[in-house]
Amino acid sequence: MTDTSSGYQEVPSVCVMEDYLRRSFKATDDELNYLKRIIDLRSKKRQPFTSEQIGYSYPSVVIDNFLYHGNLGHASNIGLLDQLGIRHIVNVCDCRLDKTIVEKYNVLWINLYDELQTDIKKYFYATNEFLWDCKRKNEKVLVHCQMGISRSSTIVLAYLMK
C-alpha cells in the first residue's frame, strides 16, 4: 500500500496483488479466486435483519408444554402462537403488540427499554406470579422482548431460579 498526499492509503489493484502473490508465494489460480471472493465479501455492506426475517423461526422451548422464549416476531405471529398452543404472552419490551394479539391472548406488558440502567429486577415478582398462574392452569406462555436476547432471557431466568 502506498501513501498518498491526502493521508489515505491506496490499495493496490487485484492484478498487482495477483502478480506479487504468484511470484512471492507461488499462489495457485484456486487460491487467488478464493482470495477474490473474500475481498468481495468484505466489501459488501451488511444489512440488518428485518422484522419479517426475525419471525421465520420458532421460539425456544424452555419447559415442555409450558414455557417458550422468543422475540417480537414470534409474539406477532398468530399462526405460530396458535400452532404451539400458546395462550399467554409476557411482552418485555417497549413495543406494543397489535390489537388483534392483545385481544386474543392474555398479555402482560412490561414496557422496558433495552438499556443498562433499566431496573428489570423490580418486575420479577409480577412476571413470576403471571408465569406461576399460567403453570397452575396448565397453559402455555411465551416470554419475549424485541430480539429475544436480554430482557426476556432475564425474566425467564428469574422464573427458573425462583
Number of C-alpha atoms within 10 A of each C-alpha: 9 8 10 9 6 6 7 10 11 10 11 10 9 13 9 10 13 19 13 13 15 14 10 9 9 12 14 12 11 9 13 16 12 12 14 14 12 11 12 10 11 10 9 8 7 8 6 7 8 9 15 8 10 16 19 12 12 16 22 14 13 14 11 8 15 19 22 21 25 24 26 22 24 26 26 18 14 16 10 18 22 10 9 17 14 21 17 23 26 23 27 30 22 14 15 15 15 10 8 10 17 16 9 11 15 15 19 17 17 18 12 16 17 14 8 7 7 11 10 16 10 9 13 17 14 12 22 17 12 18 26 13 12 19 15 8 9 11 16 21 26 28 29 28 29 23 17 21 13 14 22 23 17 15 25 23 12 16 17 11 7 8
